[in-house]
């Protein structure tokens, strides 16, 4: 009995101690112009932004995390700048502890069932890579696992190629999907894995495997992702330390590190900002994996989607200035096609998906994968912001199956659109 008590105390200490840094941190919804909200990214942890078309205030609304030490200062700032603010959550650490308890419970249930993976929990980097290897071993004529390279901290970045012709039929279009560029967006790898599962295991739509070659990167930022699991649930960036001030402020925002108007946003040049763009374009090995995948298949790639969380949005170029690419109408039409398929399966409480130009829907951004892929020649490129409901990044595991199922419907609709126009 004494040993059991000690073990329980150790487990509770690990669970509760890991989230101590967010004890008393509160979440606030702040409304302002797109310019004002964009400025906050240099100094605060902005969890997400809500488009003005969806907000009651008529302005862009940001979900902001404030520590007890900075709360008074920033509430005064919001008031002085006529930015309406309301409290959303009282203690972030308590929310995290609840999330962790549910995940552990569901993982135990999944192991007891004998399943290698399930759609009601979250998995770490090693488990995700093991699942990819299992699929390649079981379906060698369809799945190839590529060991693309090592992350900054030496973790293997793997992706899958799904093809009935081993990528040798150059007449087929290619679809590229990545996930977890932002570490704390845990719901994105399950979506990527579910897409793989539907194409390979479930064989849900043979037309999509016969007619299209797929490249899917389920975990683009393994260092940041593992750090968010083991140390800091709210970690967003990579874990690199190859830039000035990296001892105090490690990591780079992978979705500001692409070579499209990189270096033109002053806020993104601050190493301590959550949107830090890095010391140079493509400085991050994780981002170079995505770059190389796209360039290797550039002549055939018709659709690129980067999975993010959260906000229920399909965002397209150009994010740096609000103008549209030459195929802007087609980008919008294809995005609406995917969004409509998702909305048909969505929960009643979910916001309908918004489809639009990233800068006009939210605010200006530079160095994104969405804009870079469009600039180098991929016709259809999107940032797909998945649902967070009222939970934001901390999506309870019981919602994972709903999100992966509805998102697959959207991806499948997009894939059929590609085939119809190829």
C-alpha positions as CSV (number, residue, x, y, z in Angstrom):
1,X,0.0,0.0,0.0
2,X,2.8,2.4,0.9
3,X,4.5,1.7,-2.5
4,X,1.3,2.3,-4.3
5,X,0.9,5.7,-2.6
6,X,4.4,6.7,-3.5
7,X,3.8,5.7,-7.2
8,X,0.6,7.7,-7.3
9,X,2.3,10.7,-5.8
10,X,5.1,10.5,-8.5
11,X,2.5,10.2,-11.3
12,X,0.5,13.1,-9.9
13,X,3.7,15.2,-9.5
14,X,4.6,14.6,-13.1
15,X,1.2,15.5,-14.4
16,X,0.6,18.5,-12.2
17,X,4.2,19.8,-12.1
18,X,4.5,19.9,-15.8
19,X,1.8,22.5,-16.1
20,X,2.8,24.6,-13.2
21,X,4.2,27.4,-15.4
22,X,0.6,28.1,-16.6
23,X,-0.9,28.2,-13.1
24,X,-3.1,31.2,-12.9
25,X,-2.7,32.1,-16.6
26,X,-5.9,33.4,-18.0
27,X,-7.3,33.5,-21.6
28,X,-8.8,36.7,-22.9
29,X,-10.6,37.5,-26.2
30,X,-9.4,40.8,-27.5
31,X,-10.9,42.7,-30.5
32,X,-9.1,45.1,-32.7
33,X,-8.2,46.0,-36.2
34,X,-6.1,43.5,-38.2
35,X,-3.1,45.7,-37.8
36,X,-3.5,46.0,-34.0
37,X,-3.9,42.2,-33.7
38,X,-0.9,41.5,-35.9
39,X,1.2,43.8,-33.7
40,X,0.4,41.8,-30.6
41,X,2.2,38.7,-32.1
42,X,5.6,40.2,-31.3
43,X,4.9,40.5,-27.6
44,X,2.2,38.1,-26.6
45,X,1.2,34.5,-27.0
46,X,-1.7,34.8,-29.5
47,X,-3.5,31.4,-29.6
48,X,-5.6,32.2,-32.6
49,X,-7.5,34.9,-34.4
50,X,-11.2,35.0,-35.4
51,X,-12.1,36.8,-38.6
52,X,-14.0,40.0,-38.4
53,X,-16.8,38.4,-40.4
54,X,-17.4,35.9,-37.6
55,X,-17.0,38.2,-34.6
56,X,-19.7,40.1,-32.9
57,X,-17.5,43.2,-32.6
58,X,-16.9,43.6,-36.3
59,X,-13.1,43.4,-35.7
60,X,-10.6,40.6,-35.8
61,X,-10.7,38.9,-32.4
62,X,-7.6,37.3,-30.8
63,X,-7.4,34.7,-28.1
64,X,-4.6,35.9,-25.8
65,X,-2.8,34.2,-22.9
66,X,-1.8,36.5,-20.1
67,X,0.2,35.5,-17.0
68,X,-0.6,37.0,-13.6
69,X,2.5,39.2,-13.9
70,X,1.6,40.7,-17.3
71,X,-2.2,40.8,-16.9
72,X,-2.6,44.3,-15.4
73,X,-0.2,45.9,-17.9
74,X,-2.0,44.4,-20.9
75,X,-5.5,45.0,-19.7
76,X,-4.6,48.7,-19.3
77,X,-3.1,48.6,-22.8
78,X,-6.2,47.1,-24.4
79,X,-8.4,49.7,-22.6
80,X,-6.1,52.6,-23.7
81,X,-6.3,51.4,-27.3
82,X,-10.1,50.9,-27.2
83,X,-9.7,47.2,-27.8
84,X,-12.7,45.4,-26.2
85,X,-11.6,42.4,-24.0
86,X,-13.4,39.6,-22.2
87,X,-12.1,36.8,-20.0
88,X,-12.5,33.3,-21.5
89,X,-10.8,31.0,-19.1
90,X,-9.5,31.5,-15.5
91,X,-6.7,28.9,-15.2
92,X,-5.0,27.4,-18.2
93,X,-3.1,24.9,-16.0
94,X,-6.3,23.3,-14.8
95,X,-7.5,22.9,-18.4
96,X,-4.2,21.2,-19.3
97,X,-4.5,18.8,-16.4
98,X,-7.9,17.8,-17.5
99,X,-6.8,17.3,-21.1
100,X,-3.9,15.1,-20.0
101,X,-6.0,12.9,-17.7
102,X,-8.4,12.2,-20.6
103,X,-5.6,11.4,-23.0
104,X,-4.0,8.9,-20.5
105,X,-7.3,7.2,-19.9
106,X,-8.0,6.8,-23.7
107,X,-4.5,5.5,-24.4
108,X,-4.9,2.8,-21.8
109,X,-8.2,1.7,-23.3
110,X,-6.7,1.7,-26.8
111,X,-3.8,-0.6,-25.6
112,X,-6.2,-3.0,-24.0
113,X,-8.1,-3.3,-27.2
114,X,-4.9,-4.3,-29.0
115,X,-5.1,-1.5,-31.6
116,X,-1.9,0.0,-32.8
117,X,-3.6,3.3,-33.2
118,X,-7.0,4.8,-32.5
119,X,-8.9,8.0,-33.2
120,X,-9.7,9.0,-29.7
121,X,-6.3,10.0,-28.3
122,X,-2.9,11.5,-29.2
123,X,0.4,9.8,-29.9
124,X,4.1,10.8,-29.6
125,X,6.7,11.1,-32.3
126,X,8.1,7.5,-31.9
127,X,4.6,6.0,-32.0
128,X,3.6,7.9,-35.1
129,X,6.8,6.8,-37.0
130,X,6.2,3.2,-35.8
131,X,2.7,3.2,-37.3
132,X,4.0,4.5,-40.6
133,X,6.5,1.7,-40.7
134,X,3.8,-0.9,-39.9
135,X,1.7,0.3,-42.8
136,X,4.7,0.2,-45.2
137,X,5.4,-3.4,-44.1
138,X,1.7,-4.5,-44.5
139,X,1.0,-2.6,-47.8
140,X,4.4,-2.6,-49.6
141,X,2.8,-2.2,-53.0
142,X,1.0,1.0,-52.0
143,X,3.0,2.6,-49.2
144,X,6.6,3.7,-49.1
145,X,8.1,5.4,-46.0
146,X,10.7,8.0,-46.7
147,X,13.3,8.8,-44.0
148,X,13.6,12.4,-45.1
149,X,16.2,13.6,-42.7
150,X,16.8,14.6,-39.1
151,X,15.3,17.4,-37.1
152,X,17.5,19.9,-35.3
153,X,17.6,17.6,-32.2
154,X,18.2,14.5,-34.3
155,X,14.7,13.0,-34.6
156,X,13.8,11.2,-37.7
157,X,11.3,13.0,-39.9
158,X,9.4,10.5,-41.9
159,X,6.7,10.8,-44.6
160,X,4.7,8.4,-46.7
161,X,4.3,8.1,-50.4
162,X,1.1,6.4,-51.4
163,X,1.0,5.3,-55.0
164,X,-0.3,2.3,-57.0
165,X,2.5,3.0,-59.6
166,X,5.4,3.8,-57.2
167,X,5.5,7.4,-58.4
168,X,6.6,6.2,-61.8
169,X,3.5,7.3,-63.7
170,X,4.3,11.0,-64.5
171,X,0.8,11.6,-65.8
172,X,-0.8,11.4,-62.4
173,X,-1.3,14.5,-60.2
174,X,0.3,14.7,-56.7
175,X,-1.2,15.9,-53.5
176,X,1.1,17.0,-50.7
177,X,-0.1,17.4,-47.1
178,X,1.8,18.2,-43.9
179,X,0.9,18.5,-40.3
180,X,2.2,19.7,-36.9
181,X,4.4,22.4,-38.3
182,X,3.2,24.2,-35.1
183,X,4.0,21.9,-32.2
184,X,1.0,22.6,-30.0
185,X,-1.5,21.8,-32.7
186,X,-1.9,18.2,-31.6
187,X,-5.1,17.5,-33.5
188,X,-3.3,17.8,-36.9
189,X,-1.2,14.6,-36.9
190,X,-4.3,12.4,-36.3
191,X,-5.9,14.0,-39.3
192,X,-2.9,13.3,-41.5
193,X,-2.8,9.7,-40.2
194,X,-6.5,9.3,-40.8
195,X,-6.1,10.4,-44.4
196,X,-3.3,7.8,-44.8
197,X,-5.6,5.2,-43.2
198,X,-8.5,5.9,-45.4
199,X,-6.4,5.7,-48.6
200,X,-4.5,2.6,-47.5
201,X,-6.3,0.5,-44.9
202,X,-9.9,1.4,-45.4
203,X,-9.5,1.8,-49.2
204,X,-12.3,4.3,-48.9
205,X,-12.2,5.6,-52.4
206,X,-10.1,3.6,-54.9
207,X,-10.3,6.3,-57.5
208,X,-8.2,8.5,-55.3
209,X,-5.4,6.0,-54.9
210,X,-5.5,4.8,-58.6
211,X,-5.6,8.3,-60.0
212,X,-3.4,10.3,-57.6
213,X,0.0,10.0,-56.0
214,X,0.1,11.2,-52.4
215,X,2.8,12.6,-50.1
216,X,1.8,13.0,-46.5
217,X,4.1,14.3,-43.7
218,X,2.2,13.6,-40.4
219,X,4.7,15.2,-38.1
220,X,6.8,18.0,-39.6
221,X,8.1,19.4,-36.4
222,X,9.0,16.4,-34.1
223,X,11.3,18.4,-31.7
224,X,8.7,21.0,-30.9
225,X,5.9,18.4,-30.8
226,X,7.8,16.2,-28.3
227,X,8.7,19.3,-26.2
228,X,5.0,20.3,-26.1
229,X,4.2,16.8,-24.8
230,X,7.0,16.5,-22.3
231,X,7.7,20.0,-21.1
232,X,5.5,22.9,-22.4
233,X,2.0,22.2,-23.8
234,X,1.8,25.6,-25.4
235,X,5.1,25.4,-27.3
236,X,4.6,26.4,-31.0
237,X,8.0,26.7,-32.7
238,X,10.9,24.3,-33.6
239,X,13.7,23.8,-31.0
240,X,16.7,25.1,-32.9
241,X,19.4,27.1,-31.4
242,X,21.3,28.4,-34.4
243,X,20.3,32.1,-34.1
244,X,21.2,35.1,-32.0
245,X,19.4,35.1,-28.6
246,X,18.6,31.3,-29.0
247,X,19.7,30.5,-25.5
248,X,16.9,32.7,-24.1
249,X,14.5,32.2,-27.0
250,X,15.0,28.9,-28.9
251,X,13.1,27.9,-31.9
252,X,11.6,29.3,-35.1
253,X,8.1,29.5,-36.3
254,X,8.2,27.0,-39.2
255,X,5.3,28.7,-40.9
256,X,7.2,31.9,-41.2
257,X,10.5,30.3,-42.4
258,X,9.6,29.8,-46.1
259,X,11.2,31.9,-48.7
260,X,8.3,34.1,-49.7
261,X,8.7,37.7,-48.7
262,X,10.8,36.4,-45.8
263,X,12.5,39.2,-43.9
264,X,9.9,41.8,-44.7
265,X,7.9,41.7,-41.4
266,X,9.6,43.5,-38.5
267,X,7.6,41.6,-35.9
268,X,8.7,38.3,-37.2
269,X,12.4,39.3,-36.8
270,X,12.2,39.2,-33.0
271,X,13.7,35.8,-31.8
272,X,11.4,35.9,-28.7
273,X,8.2,36.4,-30.7
274,X,6.1,33.3,-31.4
275,X,6.2,34.2,-35.1
276,X,10.0,34.4,-35.3
277,X,10.9,33.8,-38.9
278,X,14.4,32.4,-38.2
279,X,17.9,33.7,-39.1
280,X,17.4,33.0,-42.8
281,X,14.7,31.5,-45.1
282,X,14.7,27.7,-44.9
283,X,17.1,27.8,-41.9
284,X,15.1,24.9,-40.2
285,X,15.8,21.4,-41.3
286,X,12.1,20.5,-40.7
287,X,11.0,23.2,-43.1
288,X,13.6,22.1,-45.7
289,X,11.9,18.7,-45.7
290,X,8.7,20.2,-46.8
291,X,10.5,22.4,-49.4
292,X,12.3,19.4,-50.9
293,X,9.2,17.3,-51.1
294,X,7.3,20.0,-53.0
295,X,10.2,20.7,-55.3
296,X,10.8,17.0,-56.1
297,X,7.2,16.7,-57.3
298,X,6.6,20.3,-58.5
299,X,5.6,19.5,-62.1
300,X,2.8,17.2,-60.9
301,X,1.7,18.7,-57.6
302,X,-1.8,20.1,-57.9
303,X,-2.8,20.5,-54.3
304,X,-0.9,21.4,-51.2
305,X,-2.5,21.6,-47.8
306,X,-0.8,22.5,-44.5
307,X,-2.9,21.3,-41.5
308,X,-3.2,23.7,-38.6
309,X,-5.4,24.3,-35.6
310,X,-7.6,26.1,-35.0
311,X,-10.4,28.2,-36.5
312,X,-12.4,26.4,-39.3
313,X,-10.8,28.2,-42.3
314,X,-9.3,27.4,-45.7
315,X,-6.9,30.3,-46.3
316,X,-5.1,31.0,-49.6
317,X,-2.6,33.4,-51.1
318,X,-1.4,36.1,-51.0
319,X,-1.0,36.5,-47.3
320,X,1.6,39.2,-47.5
321,X,-0.4,41.9,-49.2
322,X,-4.1,40.8,-49.7
323,X,-4.0,40.5,-53.5
324,X,-5.0,37.3,-55.3
325,X,-3.0,35.0,-57.5
326,X,-4.0,34.7,-61.1
327,X,-6.1,31.7,-60.3
328,X,-7.8,33.3,-57.3
329,X,-11.3,32.3,-58.4
330,X,-10.3,28.7,-58.8
331,X,-8.6,28.7,-55.4
332,X,-11.8,30.0,-53.9
333,X,-14.0,27.5,-55.7
334,X,-11.8,24.5,-54.8
335,X,-11.7,25.7,-51.2
336,X,-15.5,26.1,-51.0
337,X,-15.8,22.6,-52.4
338,X,-13.7,21.2,-49.6
339,X,-15.3,23.3,-46.9
340,X,-18.8,22.4,-48.0
341,X,-18.0,18.7,-47.7
342,X,-16.7,19.2,-44.1
343,X,-19.6,21.4,-43.0
344,X,-22.0,18.7,-44.1
345,X,-20.6,16.4,-41.4
346,X,-19.7,19.0,-38.8
347,X,-21.1,19.2,-35.3
348,X,-24.0,21.6,-34.8
349,X,-21.9,23.8,-32.5
350,X,-19.1,24.1,-35.0
351,X,-18.5,27.3,-36.9
352,X,-19.0,27.0,-40.7
353,X,-15.7,27.0,-42.5
354,X,-14.6,30.3,-43.9
355,X,-12.8,30.3,-47.3
356,X,-10.7,33.3,-48.3
357,X,-7.6,35.2,-48.8
358,X,-5.5,35.0,-45.7
359,X,-4.6,38.6,-45.4
360,X,-8.2,39.7,-46.0
361,X,-9.7,37.2,-43.7
362,X,-7.2,37.8,-40.8
363,X,-4.0,39.9,-41.2
364,X,-0.8,40.0,-43.2
365,X,1.7,37.2,-42.9
366,X,5.0,36.5,-44.5
367,X,7.1,33.4,-45.1
368,X,4.2,30.9,-45.0
369,X,4.2,27.5,-46.7
370,X,0.9,28.4,-48.4
371,X,2.3,31.4,-50.2
372,X,5.6,29.9,-51.0
373,X,4.1,26.7,-52.6
374,X,1.7,28.9,-54.7
375,X,4.7,31.1,-55.7
376,X,6.8,28.2,-56.9
377,X,3.9,26.9,-59.1
378,X,1.6,24.6,-57.1
379,X,-1.9,25.7,-58.3
380,X,-4.0,25.0,-55.2
381,X,-2.4,25.7,-51.9
382,X,-4.1,26.2,-48.5
383,X,-3.6,26.6,-44.8
384,X,-6.4,24.5,-43.4
385,X,-7.3,25.6,-39.8
386,X,-9.1,22.7,-38.1
387,X,-11.9,23.0,-35.5
388,X,-11.1,23.8,-31.9
389,X,-14.7,24.3,-30.7
390,X,-14.5,26.0,-27.3
391,X,-11.3,24.3,-26.5
392,X,-8.8,25.9,-28.8
393,X,-5.6,23.9,-29.2
394,X,-6.6,21.7,-26.2
395,X,-9.1,19.6,-28.2
396,X,-10.3,16.8,-25.9
397,X,-9.4,13.4,-27.3
398,X,-13.1,12.4,-27.6
399,X,-13.4,15.0,-30.5
400,X,-10.6,13.6,-32.5
401,X,-12.7,11.0,-34.4
402,X,-15.2,13.7,-35.4
403,X,-12.5,16.0,-36.7
404,X,-10.6,13.4,-38.6
405,X,-13.8,12.0,-40.2
406,X,-15.1,15.4,-41.4
407,X,-11.7,16.6,-42.6
408,X,-11.2,13.5,-44.6
409,X,-14.5,14.3,-46.4
410,X,-13.1,17.7,-47.3
411,X,-9.7,16.3,-48.5
412,X,-11.5,13.6,-50.6
413,X,-13.7,16.4,-52.2
414,X,-10.5,18.3,-53.0
415,X,-8.9,15.3,-54.5
416,X,-11.9,14.7,-56.7
417,X,-11.7,18.3,-57.8
418,X,-8.0,17.8,-58.7
419,X,-8.9,14.7,-60.8
420,X,-11.7,16.5,-62.6
421,X,-9.5,19.4,-63.6
422,X,-6.2,17.5,-64.3
